[in-house]
Amino acid sequence: MNYKSTRSGIEATASEAILKGLADDGGLYVPASLPKLDCSIEELQNMSYQQVAYEVMKLFLTDFTEQELKDCIANAYDSKFDTQEIAPVKKENGVYFLELFHGSTIAFKDMALSILPYLLTTSAKKNHVENDIVILTATSGDTGKAALAGFADVPGTKIIVFYPKDGVSPIQQKQMVTQQGDNVTVIGVDGNFDDCQTGVKKMFNDQALAECLRAEGYQFSSANSINIGRLTPQVVYYVYAYAQLVKRGAVQNGDPINVVVPTGNFGNILAAYYAKHAGIPIQTLVCASNENKVLFDFFETGVYDRNREFFLTSSPSMDILISSNLERLIYMLAGDDAAVNTELMRQLSEQGRYEITPQMRQRLQDFYGGYASEEETAEAIKEYYETAGYVIDPHTAVAASVYKKFADSQTDDKPALIVSTASPYKFTRSVMNAIDNRYDSKSDFELVDELCALSGVSVPRAIEEIRSAPVIHKNVCAVDEMENAVRKFLNLSV
């Protein structure tokens, strides 16, 4: 299978697309055609997560040998995860939660970023790359730490992470700024996530900077979900989850389910859409937004408009107004017409908005958009704790709240799979205040112990490790200083 750019249709192999991250024309790589599973659910339901991962990823990464791909999978999904299931499915209050936070940084980004370093270094060997790979990424909170943990001290790589200085939780920030590794740097930005992401994209598209990098033996790649090497591993857990639901008798093989995804950059829900195309019977993809509801408004009106107030919420990984992966869906809605997509992306860049055609809107019928306010998010956390003793983080609570609205508005009794994207330990203050605001006077790490006592769930290793860890990365820059920060870290001429 080849991949093509959403901006021009230029093609690349899977390994070339992984290496580049972003196409030379600024587009995102998408499969030339979406593959279908060639393995039955009856077979998949008796497989381990690692075995399912191979059956799914072999369809997308066709220039990897069987051994190369199995080695990448074995190195990724190992004791870094605190459960052999890797992605367990839990039933609470009549709905199923797909827990994606059992990796080393207790967020769903681990599911893909545990394997991306191995996919990337294998891709480099396959393409005879001699340059060091510089991972340049922007994060709204979780990608940064997961990428740092994945790439720390990986030979032949360096990693630079930009994050909004005042736009992540204290624990998210502490996870990043304490990261060890001779090849890593973390930089706070005086701006929001969209500023960080725009700055990173600008550097990817800067040909003069690319020439300077090449002269010094470097080339950029990305760990953001714009990289197809991030997106394809995410398809795996939807296939695995459905197979597990069938195995447990929660659904009959072939019966549809609804999937509810808390959504910011649109990569996670797009992976569910790819899983549907692969043959998993997903009826509705419920796109759950927080108060930065640009995606909800898009599904309601067909207009994508980032010209609006930006809110800092209790679910910071969703505090995004430019959902990069939506471009991949727009390209599909346009009938794989790169010219149409490029024009819409030009309008977004220059005017901050675009509107899709009525014909394109017709193709959005697989999706339902909803959003939850801060108050509704807190109510969902409190309700699940009080009724089920199950503690969820704010991102998962956004999804749970939106699912409730969806269920109330539909005559749809299909089983629901809510994607649980982070451990509540990552957002202890928001979680504990939602349950009882008497905890507000305590520090974030005191709240960790309170949450442990309240939930009966052991404190994750990822949290224990950063309690007393020294801060290593103290750099902060303005948005227009991001390139200079990169040049300084790589010892390039400024």
Beta strands, then each sheet from edge to edge (+ up, - down):
strand 1: 2-5
strand 2: 11-13
strand 3: 29-31
strand 4: 89-92
strand 5: 95-99
strand 6: 132-138
strand 7: 157-164
strand 8: 184-190
strand 9: 218-221
strand 10: 257-262
strand 11: 282-289
strand 12: 303-305
strand 13: 353-355
strand 14: 367-371
strand 15: 416-420
strand 16: 476-478
sheet 1: 2+ 1- 3+
sheet 2: 4+ 5- 15- 10- 11- 14-
sheet 3: 9+ 6+ 7+ 8+ 16+
sheet 4: 12+ 13-
end
